[in-house]
Amino acid sequence: MKRIILPFLFLLVSTTLSFAKDGYKVQVKLADTKDTMIFLAHYYAKPLPTIYKSDSARVKNGVFTLESKEKLNGGIYIILLSDHKTYFEFLLDNGDDMTITVETKKLPDGLVFKNSKNNDDFLAYSAFIKQYAAAQQEMQDKVKKAKTAADSEALRKELNGSMKTLTGYRRDYVKAHPGALLSTIFNALEMPTVPEGKHYLPDGSIDSMFAYHYYKMHYWDHFNFQDDRIINTPIFDAKLDEYVNKELYPAPDSIEYEAKTMLTKMRGTKDLFKYTLSWYANFAQESKIMGMDEVFVWLVENYYMKGDATWLDNETLNKFIDRAMHIAPNVIGNVAPDIKLPDINKTEHALSDVKGKYTLVVFWSPDCGHCQEEIPKIDSMYRSTLKAKGMKVYAVRTEGDEKKWQDFITKHNLQDWTNVYDPEKKSDYVGKYDVYSTPTIYLLDEKKIIIGKKLDHTTIPDVIKMEERKRKEGIKK
């Protein structure tokens, strides 16, 4: 496959914000290609292979024209040949009218732009990057061969100096071309450089967290939250992913605060706001971190239900709302919904009547293979450590043969648990506890407040340890 003209890290070129008219006109002359189909495509927040076709044309005698009078959201666009292997990137913005001569056999070289100063700048930047990359590789090779610590340190300083040259190139361009697409790209790519040296807290002690806090605080300093063109580059998704998954404390309050801050800055944009809200909603639903479903409920209540997801049809929007409403009653911090179910002798037991420092609510089935492995492990842990901590177990059979259920309880000595089921399906435990797979396990405190959910035998002790640490710290305060 032909490589794109620049690696992702050293992205591309600029265009100005003053337009004569909406749309674009791009005439391409393929010096070594006669008749074929070509496609105009663009990125949408993610790198290759995620691209989206937006136009097409048939090449006749090596020439084709792509033209539109509709307003264009600029970005990094791609001319893709019909073999879906040969392509090149260029910058396209609203109002552009340019001619490109291409020698496909010479890609990533072999490009000449006419009437596009922005892409001429791109070619100059490409040449700079080519030299820069070669110099970086040469220094990396020297680092590998360094024999003394002094040699390694000298080369490290040389590498840092080289990076400053690249940063200087970009910053100089931004200063000379404010508002240009390439400037937006350069600003989005810029990452914080933590000041060297020791840093101190007000009491004079060394601030061991200075680098983390500085990096996080300045992560978005140069990013233009009001420029929708950045969405049509392969930058934003990776940048957002790194920030949320590596820089933020993985707690609902922290994620909600950052999402609100970012979405507020994006008010008035179309694609940036849409992508960011959707990204956070997907992150909250797919996260393996306990409690992140609270973030999803919060997003739905504060954005989706308030008319901000204008791109969704009513059916899809209602699915979001319905999903949030199923989750809302059982988010961490809420009082667990009460249910009252009979045991094998038809004696009813309410969850609220179970008295213990902790209550483990287990939804399981004797026909579930995972349950057959997990339930005995939970009981073993319960007998060895959890019972002594004041834990009770309220176990709900979700389905399966009644005799199998009784046999399993007898075989694994689960009689110390409160074992119940819902033969007439009147309690709506599925909706109240979002039970769509088994086993589904919740941990409650003595007030029946949910402190853990979607647990297994490996995570239950961690949640209890965290809860007891919180209580201890609360006493100190």
Buried (B, 14 or more C-beta within 10 A) or exposed (E): EBEBBBEBEBBBBBBBBEBEEEBBBBBBBBEEBEEBEBBBBBBBBBBEEEBEEBBBBEBEEBBBEBEBEEEBBBBBBBBBBBEEEBBBBBBBBBBBBBBBBBBBEEBBEBBBBEEBBBBBBBBEBBEBBBEBBEBBEEBEEBBEEBEEEEEBEBBEEBBEEBEEEBBEBBBEBBEEBEBBBBBBBBBBBBEBEBEEEEBEEEEEEEBEEBBEEBBBEBBBEBBBBEBBBBBBBBBBBEBBEEBBEEEBEBBBEEBBEBBBEBBEBBEEBEBBBBBBBBBBBEBBBEBEBBBBBBBBBBBBBBBBBEEBBEEBEEEEBEEBBEBBBBBBBBBBEEBBBEBBBBEEEEEEBEBBEBEBBBBBBBBBBBBBEEBBEBBBEBBEBBEEEBBEEEBBBBBBBBEBEEEEBBEBBEEBEBEEBBBBBBEEEEBEBBEBBBBEEBBBBBBBBEEBEBBBBBBEBEBBBEBBEEBEEEEEEEEEE
